[in-house]
């Protein structure tokens, strides 16, 4: 399972204890993900070795909306519910259901923002978690493709799509011509409406939120780019 034919290989024994702790289904899912083909083998080995298993009971909150982001998570046992509290809905609107192999927590780590949703265990379960700095160095940096405005325009002219991940109010105030709007916290809920055969250039005001969105899309097999410098770079030409 952990053999990388052309770029090196791993000794299964090195990860045996980790695999035994939660089964290897989640490892297999991550390794087979298109986005993981961008990750150097040494990084993947380090990721698995540095992850820590945490067990939860049904109803436990793994991530709380509004708190600081400190870990990236992979669900290895059980099911989770992702909800977001709004002024009109204190109970929280449902954003996604997570199953074994699904990941979460990356948005706050990449954008250096507060958690934008709450993740609660629907059943008893377990996660593997990776610290913020390890996540940024080992996973986030090699996963993202940054492009200038000029290169982004070429992608769009060739059939790509601008995808603006700001809030609807920001989008309505000003946006790039032809862009569609899916706020970052809705990405998981709306991801099935996107076309995997199409390339997406994600944008926001600074590049922070769009890089988080691009990570999520890339991890799920989409070809996604991040507009370097945000929408203001388009205005500068």
N, C-alpha and C positions, 0 to 999 in steps of 0.2 A: 504493500500500500504506500509505503513511504519512499519508493524508489523514483528518482528523477533521472531518467535514462541519459539525457544529453547534458545535463548541467551538474551532475554529481548524484550522490545517493546518501540515504540515511540508514543507520543501523536501527532496525526495529527495536532491538533490546534497549536502546537509549530512551525510547518513549513507551516502553512496555508498561511501566507503572502508571503513567498518565492514561494510557488507553484502558487499562484495567479499571481505573477509577470511575469511568463513566461510559465505557463502550467506545468504539471507534467510529460510530456512524457520523458524528459531528466532524471528526477529523477528515473523514472521507469526503464529506460535503464541501468542506472548505478547500481541500486540495483539488477537488474537481472543478471548483468555481473558475470561470474564465479569468477573473481579475487576479487570482492567485498566481497565474502564469507570469505576471509581472514581478512577483516577489522573488528576490534572490533566495536560493535554497538555504543558505546559511541563516537568513532572516527567519524563514519558516521554522527551521529547527529551533532557533532561539525563542520564537513566539510560543511554540508548544512547551518548551522547557520552563519558560517563565510564567506561564499561566497557573493560576491558583484556583482550586475547586472550592465552591461555596454551596452549601445545601440550604434549601428553603422549604418552609411548610406552605400549604395552601393559604392564600390570603396575605402572605408576607409581601411587603413592598421592596423591590430590588432597587429601583431608581425612583426618586421623588422629584416631581416637577418643581423647579425653582431653586434646586440645590446646585452646588458646584459639581462639575464633572470630574471624576477622578479615575474611572475605569471603563474599559471596553469589555463587553460581555458576549459570550457564546452560550446559547441555551443547549445543554447536553441531556437534560431529562425533564419531562413535564411540559406544561404549557403556560404561556404568559399572556396578559392583556395589556395593551398600550392605550392609555387614555390621556386626554388633555383637558384641564380645567379652564373654563372661560367665564367671563363675567356673567353670562346668561345661563351657564350650566356648571354649577359647583360640583356636581357628581362626576363630571368629566365626559367628554364625547369620545367614543371609541375610534381609535385610529388604526389599530391592527391587532391581529392575534399572532403570537409567535409560537413556533414549534421547534422541535429538536433540529439543530443546525443553523437556526436563525441567529442573527447577531443584532446587538443594539448598544446604544450609549456613545456611538461615534460622533454624533452631531456636536455635542457640547465640547468634546475633546478637540475637534478640529477647529471649531469656530470660537473657542475660548469664551463660550457663553454659558448661561445657566441651563440646567436641564429643561427642555421644552415639553416634556411629557412625563407621566408616571407609568412605571412598569410593575405590574402586580402578578404574583403567581396565581394561576387558576387552579393548579393542582400542586401537590408536593413536587419538588424538582431540584435540579442542580444547574449551576452555571460554571463556566470557566471564565475567569476575569484576568485582564491584562492591564497593568498600570498605564497611566496617561503618557508618560515619557517613552516607555517601551512601545506603546501603540504608535505614537507619532513617528518615531525613528524607524521601527521595523515594518510597519504596515502602511501608514498614511503616506509618507513621503514617496515610496516607490509606486504607489497605486495611482497617484494623480498625474494627469497630463494638463499642464498649463499652456495656454495659447495667448498670443497677442491679439489685439482687436483685428488687425489685418488678416492674420491667419484664421481667426474665428469667422470672419466674413467669407473667406474662401470655403470653409466647411459648410456654411449655411447656403452659399450659392450653389454648392454641389449637391444640395438636397438635404442638408442638415437642418436642425431646428434650434432656435434660441429658446432656452428654458429659464425663466426668471423665477427664483425661489424666494423672493421677498414677499412681504404681506400684501394682500390685495389692495390696501389703501396706498401703499408705496407704488405698486404697479400702476394703479389708475392715475396717479399723479404724473408719472413719467416712465416710459419703457422703450426698449428698442423695437423698431419696426418688425412686425411679424412674430414677435415673441409670444409664447404662451406662459401662463402663470400657474405654478403649483407651489404654494408656500412650503418651506422646508419641512415643517412638522406634518404636512400632508403627503410627503413623498411616498411613504410606504403604502398609504391607503390608495393612492392614485397610480401606483407604478404599473398596474395592469393595463392602464389606458395608453401607455407609451409603446412605441414600436421598436423592438430590439434590432430591426434591420436598418434603423435610422440613427444617424449620429446626432448627439445633443451637445450644445454648448451652453453650460450653465452660467448664469450671471446673477449678481446682486450688487449692492453698493460698494463693497470693498473686496470681495472675493472669499470672505470667511464662510458665509452661509452657502455660497455656491460650491466651494470645495467640499463641504460636508455632504451636500446633495450629490455631487459627482462621485464621491466615494461610495455612497449607497448604491447608485446606479451601476458603477463599475463592478462592485462586489456581486451584483446580481446579473452580470453578463452583458450590460449595455456598454456601448462605446460613448464615453462622456468626456468632455473637456471642460476646463475651468477658464473663464475669461480673466486674464491677469490684470489686476488693478481695478476690477469692477467696472460698472457702467460708466464711471467718469472717464475711463480710458478711451471709451468710444467717443465721448464728447471732445477729448483732446485730439482724436484722430489717430 
